[in-house]
Amino acid sequence: MFTAKQLVALLVSLLVVGSLAGVAAAQQGPSAGGAVVVDEGETFDGDLDAVGGTVVVAGTVTGDVSATAGTVLVTETGVINGNLDAVAGSATLEGTVNGDVSLAGGAVFVRDTAVIDGSLDAAGGTVRLDGAVDGNVRVGAEELAVGPTARVGGSLEYDAATATVDAAAVVDGGVRQVDDLAVAGPVVAGTPVQFGQFEGPVIPGWVVSGYWLLANFVVGAIIVLVAPEFARRVTGLGTKKAVRSGGVGLLAIVAVPIVLLLLLLTIVGIPLSLAGGVGFLLVLWVAGIYGALVLGTWLLSLADYDNRWVALFAGLFVLAVLDFVPLGGVLEFVVLLVGLGAFALALRGESGDDGDESVSAPDEGPQEGSPMA
């Protein structure tokens, strides 16, 4: 289960890939735009710096390859005579690399047909090794799987939440788990992407939470002051129609990223995906603040007290405390969904009083046929 902050971080990562794909035309490569492809039987002389929605090497590159994309694939017929550095949502190596390989992505796969003459550094959510590596292997991942066809000429060092090494896998230098392993990141546009542990000042979590509490309160105060009536409608929907608001929020938080990813697959849609993604991130931030306002209003109603400023601060304070509570992320996510759904419904013109039979109709005077007529 993602927390609200983790979800926003995921969307940011997708948007970064989209923005990089949008500037593919400025990079050296055989093509530019949504896809950069070296076809089977084709030879690209020199170093290839490729940025796109998809980067595929099915032919031969005589130099190094530096790739940043949503998907990076070196097929079984692909040959890279130099080094391979790649950052991608999904990075798959099926072919041959005569130098070193450095891969980072949500999912990293080194298939059983892959041959790496140098070393392998990999960082990702999921890393699977089934191919042959002549040098050392260093992996930092949430999940590492080493298959039965894996062959490592050097050592295998890893830092992973879960790791499985098949008994049939051959690792000449031995397998060793290393806590806080520093994995060398790929070099993108001449700049190394760093992973692993680094030395530096550590900011306490309560300081970060306190900063965001104050920052969100300032933004929330501006929102309420600029559009007080709209804030009242959102609060009413969130408190009186919480289930409906949460359902609409869940639909939006699932559907919008899917639409943005579909747009990312087309050249024309890349700038639209980027702009829409940035806009959605801002909406999520505002919706989270509205969710805090709804939460605070509901909590104050239990004490029969009504003050929007106290409600805003109380809601944000409770959300900040939830950062340090087990399963607090689940509650934060629910508050975000309610805030997002109430925000969407309010934009449609709905209010918390719509369909509420307990709300009296305005006094329009005696009606025809009534005893008072």
C-alpha positions in Angstrom: 0.0 0.0 0.0 1.4 3.4 -1.0 1.2 6.3 1.3 0.1 9.6 -0.1 3.7 10.8 -0.2 4.9 7.7 -1.9 2.2 8.0 -4.5 3.2 11.6 -5.3 6.9 10.4 -5.5 5.9 7.7 -8.0 4.1 10.3 -10.2 7.1 12.6 -10.0 9.3 9.7 -11.3 7.0 9.1 -14.2 6.9 12.8 -15.1 10.7 13.0 -15.0 10.8 10.2 -17.6 8.2 12.0 -19.7 10.1 15.3 -19.6 13.3 13.6 -20.6 11.5 11.9 -23.5 10.2 15.3 -24.7 13.8 16.5 -25.3 14.9 13.5 -27.2 15.5 15.6 -30.3 18.4 17.3 -28.6 20.2 14.1 -28.0 22.6 12.2 -30.3 20.9 9.1 -31.7 19.6 7.3 -34.7 16.2 8.7 -34.2 14.4 11.2 -32.0 11.0 11.3 -30.3 8.9 8.7 -28.6 11.2 5.8 -29.7 15.0 5.6 -30.3 15.8 2.3 -32.1 19.0 0.7 -33.5 17.4 -1.9 -35.7 18.7 -5.5 -36.1 21.5 -5.5 -38.7 22.2 -1.8 -38.3 25.5 -0.4 -36.9 25.7 2.8 -35.0 29.2 4.2 -34.9 30.4 6.0 -31.8 28.7 6.7 -28.5 24.9 6.6 -28.4 23.2 9.1 -26.0 19.5 8.1 -26.3 16.5 9.7 -24.6 12.9 8.7 -25.5 9.8 7.0 -24.4 11.4 3.7 -25.5 15.0 2.9 -26.4 15.8 -0.3 -28.2 19.2 -1.6 -29.3 18.7 -4.6 -31.6 21.8 -3.9 -33.7 25.4 -3.0 -33.0 26.7 0.1 -31.2 30.5 0.5 -31.5 30.8 2.8 -28.5 29.1 3.4 -25.2 25.3 3.6 -24.7 23.7 6.1 -22.3 19.9 5.7 -22.3 17.1 7.3 -20.3 13.6 6.3 -21.1 10.4 4.7 -19.9 11.6 1.4 -21.3 15.2 0.4 -22.3 15.7 -2.9 -24.1 18.8 -4.5 -25.6 17.5 -7.5 -27.5 19.2 -10.8 -28.0 20.7 -9.6 -31.3 21.9 -6.3 -29.7 25.7 -5.8 -29.2 27.3 -2.9 -27.4 31.1 -2.7 -27.7 31.4 -0.2 -24.9 29.7 0.4 -21.6 25.9 0.5 -21.0 24.4 3.1 -18.6 20.6 3.2 -18.4 17.9 4.8 -16.3 14.4 3.5 -17.0 11.1 2.5 -15.7 12.0 -1.0 -17.0 15.5 -2.0 -18.2 16.0 -5.4 -19.9 19.3 -6.8 -21.2 19.1 -9.8 -23.5 22.2 -9.2 -25.7 25.9 -8.6 -25.3 27.8 -5.8 -23.7 31.6 -5.9 -24.0 32.1 -3.3 -21.2 30.6 -2.6 -17.9 26.8 -2.3 -17.3 25.0 0.1 -14.9 21.2 -0.1 -14.7 18.6 1.7 -12.6 14.9 1.3 -12.9 11.7 0.1 -11.4 12.4 -3.3 -12.8 15.8 -4.5 -14.1 16.1 -7.8 -16.0 19.4 -9.5 -17.2 18.0 -12.4 -19.2 19.7 -15.8 -19.7 20.9 -14.8 -23.2 22.7 -11.8 -21.8 26.5 -11.6 -21.7 28.4 -8.9 -19.9 32.2 -8.9 -20.3 32.7 -6.4 -17.5 30.9 -5.7 -14.2 27.3 -5.1 -13.4 25.8 -2.5 -11.0 22.0 -2.6 -10.7 19.6 -0.6 -8.6 15.8 -1.0 -8.7 12.6 -2.1 -7.2 13.0 -5.6 -8.7 16.3 -7.0 -10.1 16.5 -10.4 -11.7 19.8 -11.9 -12.9 19.8 -14.9 -15.3 22.7 -14.1 -17.6 26.5 -14.2 -17.6 28.7 -11.5 -16.0 32.5 -11.9 -16.2 33.2 -9.3 -13.5 31.6 -8.4 -10.1 27.9 -7.8 -9.5 26.6 -5.2 -7.0 22.8 -4.9 -6.5 20.7 -2.6 -4.4 17.0 -3.5 -4.7 13.8 -4.2 -2.8 13.7 -7.7 -4.4 16.6 -9.6 -5.9 16.3 -12.9 -7.8 19.3 -14.8 -9.2 18.2 -17.6 -11.5 19.7 -21.1 -12.2 21.3 -20.0 -15.4 23.2 -17.1 -13.8 27.0 -17.1 -14.2 29.1 -14.6 -12.3 32.9 -14.6 -12.7 33.5 -12.3 -9.7 31.6 -11.7 -6.5 28.0 -10.9 -5.9 27.2 -8.3 -3.3 23.7 -7.2 -2.6 21.5 -5.1 -0.3 17.9 -6.2 -0.7 14.8 -6.6 1.4 14.3 -10.0 -0.1 16.8 -12.1 -2.0 16.8 -15.5 -3.6 19.8 -17.2 -5.2 19.1 -20.4 -7.0 21.3 -23.3 -6.0 22.3 -23.9 -9.6 23.6 -20.4 -10.1 27.4 -20.1 -10.3 29.2 -17.2 -8.5 32.9 -17.8 -8.5 33.7 -15.0 -6.0 30.9 -15.9 -3.6 27.7 -14.2 -2.5 27.6 -11.6 0.3 24.9 -9.5 1.8 26.1 -5.9 2.5 23.9 -3.5 4.6 23.8 0.0 3.2 25.6 -1.1 0.0 26.6 1.9 -2.2 25.8 1.0 -5.8 27.4 3.1 -8.5 24.7 4.7 -10.6 24.5 5.2 -14.4 26.1 8.2 -16.0 23.4 10.3 -17.6 24.3 13.3 -19.7 27.8 13.2 -18.2 26.5 13.3 -14.6 26.7 10.2 -12.4 23.4 9.1 -10.8 24.2 8.2 -7.2 22.6 5.4 -5.3 23.3 3.9 -1.9 24.5 5.4 1.4 26.2 8.8 1.5 27.7 10.8 4.3 25.9 13.9 5.3 23.7 15.6 7.9 20.6 13.7 8.9 17.5 15.8 9.5 15.2 14.4 12.1 11.8 13.2 10.8 9.9 15.5 13.2 11.7 18.6 11.8 10.6 17.6 8.2 7.1 16.9 9.4 7.0 20.2 11.3 8.2 22.1 8.2 5.5 20.6 6.0 2.9 21.2 8.7 3.6 24.9 8.6 4.0 25.1 4.8 0.7 23.3 4.2 -1.1 25.5 6.8 0.1 28.6 4.9 -1.0 27.2 1.6 -4.3 26.1 3.1 -4.9 29.5 4.6 -4.4 31.1 1.1 -6.8 28.6 -0.4 -9.5 29.3 2.2 -9.1 33.1 1.9 -9.1 33.1 -1.9 -12.1 30.9 -2.3 -14.0 30.6 1.0 -17.3 29.5 -0.5 -15.6 26.7 -2.6 -13.7 25.6 0.6 -17.0 25.4 2.4 -18.5 23.2 -0.3 -15.5 20.9 -0.3 -15.7 20.6 3.4 -19.4 19.9 3.3 -19.0 17.2 0.7 -16.1 15.6 2.6 -17.9 15.4 5.9 -21.5 14.7 4.7 -20.7 12.5 1.7 -17.4 11.0 2.7 -18.0 7.6 1.1 -19.0 9.1 -2.2 -16.1 11.5 -2.1 -13.7 8.7 -1.4 -15.0 6.7 -4.3 -14.6 9.5 -6.7 -11.1 10.2 -5.4 -10.1 6.6 -5.8 -11.4 6.6 -9.4 -9.4 9.8 -10.2 -6.2 8.6 -8.6 -6.3 5.4 -10.7 -7.6 6.8 -14.0 -5.6 10.0 -14.3 -2.1 8.3 -14.2 -3.3 5.7 -16.7 -4.4 8.4 -19.1 -1.0 10.3 -18.6 0.9 7.1 -19.4 -1.1 6.4 -22.5 -0.4 10.0 -23.7 3.3 9.4 -23.0 3.4 6.6 -25.6 2.7 9.1 -28.4 5.0 11.9 -29.6 2.2 14.4 -29.7 1.0 13.4 -26.3 4.4 13.8 -24.5 4.0 17.5 -23.7 0.3 17.0 -22.8 1.3 14.2 -20.5 4.0 16.4 -18.9 1.7 19.4 -18.4 -1.2 17.2 -17.2 1.1 15.4 -14.8 2.3 18.6 -13.2 -1.2 19.8 -12.9 -2.3 16.6 -11.3 0.5 16.8 -8.8 -0.7 20.3 -7.8 -4.2 19.0 -7.5 -3.1 16.2 -5.3 -1.3 18.6 -3.0 -4.3 20.9 -2.8 -6.6 17.9 -2.4 -4.5 16.7 0.5 -4.9 20.1 2.2 -8.6 20.0 1.6 -8.6 16.5 3.1 -6.9 17.8 6.2 -9.6 20.5 6.5 -12.3 17.9 6.2 -10.7 15.8 8.8 -10.2 18.7 11.2 -13.8 19.9 10.7 -15.1 16.4 11.4 -13.0 16.1 14.6 -14.1 19.5 15.9 -17.8 18.6 15.2 -17.4 15.8 17.7 -16.9 18.5 20.3 -19.6 20.6 18.8 -17.1 23.3 17.8 -16.8 25.1 14.5 -13.7 27.1 13.4 -12.2 26.7 10.0 -8.7 27.8 11.0 -8.6 25.5 14.0 -10.0 22.7 11.8 -7.3 23.3 9.2 -4.5 23.2 11.7 -6.0 20.2 13.6 -6.3 18.2 10.4 -2.8 18.9 9.3 -1.4 18.2 12.7 -3.1 14.8 12.9 -1.8 13.9 9.4 1.7 14.9 10.6 1.4 12.7 13.6 0.3 9.8 11.4 3.7 9.8 9.8 5.0 8.2 13.0 2.1 5.8 13.6 2.0 2.2 12.2 -0.5 2.0 9.3 -0.7 5.8 9.5 0.0 5.9 5.8 -3.3 4.1 5.1 -5.2 6.7 7.0 -3.4 9.5 5.2 -4.2 7.9 1.9 -7.9 7.7 2.8 -7.9 11.4 3.8 -6.3 12.2 0.4 -9.0 10.2 -1.4 -11.8 12.0 0.4 -10.2 15.4 -0.2 -9.6 14.6 -3.9 -13.1 13.3 -4.4 -14.7 16.2 -2.6 -12.6 18.6 -4.6 -13.7 17.0 -7.9 -17.4 17.0 -6.9 -17.2 20.6 -5.8 -15.8 21.5 -9.2 -18.9 19.9 -10.7 -21.0 22.2 -8.6 -22.2 19.7 -6.0 -22.5 20.6 -2.3 -22.8 18.7 0.9 -26.4 19.7 1.1 -27.5 18.2 -2.2 -30.0 15.5 -1.6 -29.9 16.0 2.1 -33.5 15.7 3.3 -32.5 17.1 6.7 -31.8 20.5 5.1 -34.9 22.6 5.1 -36.0 24.2 1.8 -35.9 28.0 1.7 -39.0 29.8 3.0 -40.9 30.7 -0.2 -44.1 31.7 1.4 -47.5 29.9 1.6 -48.0 27.4 -1.2 -51.2 27.2 -3.2 -53.7 24.8 -1.7 -52.1 25.0 1.7 -54.1 26.0 4.8 -52.1 29.3 4.9 -52.9 30.2 1.3 
